[in-house]
Amino acid sequence: MKEIISTNLLVQNKFTMKKMLEIHQASKHFNGTTYLYSKHKAVDASNLSKLVSFLLTVKPQTTLKIIVEGNEVQDHLEKIKEMCTSHISVLRMTEKRFINSSETIQI
């Protein structure tokens, strides 16, 4: 069954290209979708060009929300957070919710 989970993060440092590629690779291999959201803009992390453009605009001390939808979302979210430990600090993690596929929306 599909789940969705999100966490709010405080960006401490600018993202390096290496970190952007790591996030992209993890998102491509995940059986689901990873979104990053900040300042009314959202991006699918599996699209490298959009991800890079988005993360280049994220300044330090900005809140970033990571939204993960799919199977085994908790493990994937933890993996993304571990990749970014030198760049972010976790503010809050929301609980997972089950999704009825007929009620999903597209971003």
RAMOFEN-V321513 format. One record per residue. N is the residue number from 0. RES is the residue in one small letter. SS is DSSP state (h for helix, s for strand, l for the rest). PSI is psi as a letter, one per 20 degrees, with the letter a starting at -180 (* if undefined). OMEGA is omega as a letter, one per 20 degrees, with the letter a starting at -180 (none if undefined). Layout:
BEGIN
<<N | RES | SS | PSI | OMEGA> <N | RES | SS | PSI | OMEGA>>
END
This chain:
BEGIN
<<0 | m | l | p | a> <1 | k | l | q | r> <2 | e | s | r | r> <3 | i | s | p | r> <4 | i | s | q | r> <5 | s | s | r | r> <6 | t | s | q | r> <7 | n | s | p | a> <8 | l | s | q | r> <9 | l | s | o | a> <10 | v | s | p | a> <11 | q | l | h | a> <12 | n | l | q | r> <13 | k | l | q | r> <14 | f | l | p | r> <15 | t | l | r | r> <16 | m | h | h | r> <17 | k | h | g | r> <18 | k | h | h | r> <19 | m | h | g | r> <20 | l | h | h | r> <21 | e | h | g | r> <22 | i | h | g | r> <23 | h | h | g | a> <24 | q | h | g | r> <25 | a | h | h | a> <26 | s | h | h | r> <27 | k | h | h | a> <28 | h | h | i | a> <29 | f | l | p | r> <30 | n | l | m | a> <31 | g | s | b | a> <32 | t | s | q | r> <33 | t | s | p | r> <34 | y | s | q | r> <35 | l | s | p | a> <36 | y | s | p | r> <37 | s | s | p | r> <38 | k | l | l | r> <39 | h | l | k | r> <40 | k | s | p | r> <41 | a | s | q | r> <42 | v | s | q | r> <43 | d | s | p | a> <44 | a | l | i | r> <45 | s | l | i | r> <46 | n | l | o | a> <47 | l | h | g | a> <48 | s | h | g | r> <49 | k | h | h | r> <50 | l | h | g | a> <51 | v | h | g | r> <52 | s | h | g | a> <53 | f | h | g | a> <54 | l | h | h | r> <55 | l | h | h | r> <56 | t | h | i | a> <57 | v | l | o | a> <58 | k | l | q | r> <59 | p | l | q | a> <60 | q | l | k | r> <61 | t | l | q | r> <62 | t | s | p | r> <63 | l | s | p | r> <64 | k | s | p | r> <65 | i | s | p | a> <66 | i | s | p | a> <67 | v | s | p | a> <68 | e | s | p | r> <69 | g | s | b | r> <70 | n | l | q | a> <71 | e | l | l | a> <72 | v | h | h | a> <73 | q | h | g | r> <74 | d | h | g | a> <75 | h | h | g | r> <76 | l | h | g | r> <77 | e | h | h | r> <78 | k | h | g | r> <79 | i | h | g | r> <80 | k | h | g | r> <81 | e | h | h | r> <82 | m | h | h | a> <83 | c | l | j | a> <84 | t | l | h | r> <85 | s | l | i | a> <86 | h | l | i | a> <87 | i | s | r | r> <88 | s | s | q | a> <89 | v | s | p | r> <90 | l | s | g | a> <91 | r | s | q | r> <92 | m | s | p | r> <93 | t | l | r | a> <94 | e | l | q | r> <95 | k | l | q | r> <96 | r | s | q | r> <97 | f | s | q | a> <98 | i | l | p | r> <99 | n | l | o | a> <100 | s | h | h | r> <101 | s | h | i | a> <102 | e | h | j | a> <103 | t | l | q | r> <104 | i | l | r | a> <105 | q | l | p | r> <106 | i | l | * | none>>
END
